[in-house]
Amino acid sequence: MIKDYSSLVGMPDNKDKENIEFIIGLFERKFPGYIELCVKQEKDDELENAGGQAFLDPHLIKSHKSGLRKVLAIPPELVNAIVDSYPTMFKDKEHFHWFVRNFPMFRIAEKESF
């Protein structure tokens, strides 16, 4: 199994960012407000699960032992649309980090942790 797709296909660039912005724009026009609603719902759930703002980890680390965290909230239909054009975007660690840095509107953690 390949673990490092970025070494095979390279890192996304500005043209890829423009293409993904286009895909997001199409989705937003088809489902106005749905992206924002998904992100807000995840943020609200994390706040409630933490027991309030004072207890919320800004990195949303679920387990310090494993380093698991919830990073993004993206509607599944939009994930599928992005993966259709960029199949490694959410499989490859470097591609995923690039996505998180370039599309912060999906991030539910207040702070980036990688």
Beta strands, then each sheet from edge to edge (+ up, - down):
strand 1: 61-63
strand 2: 68-69
sheet 1: 1+ 2-
end
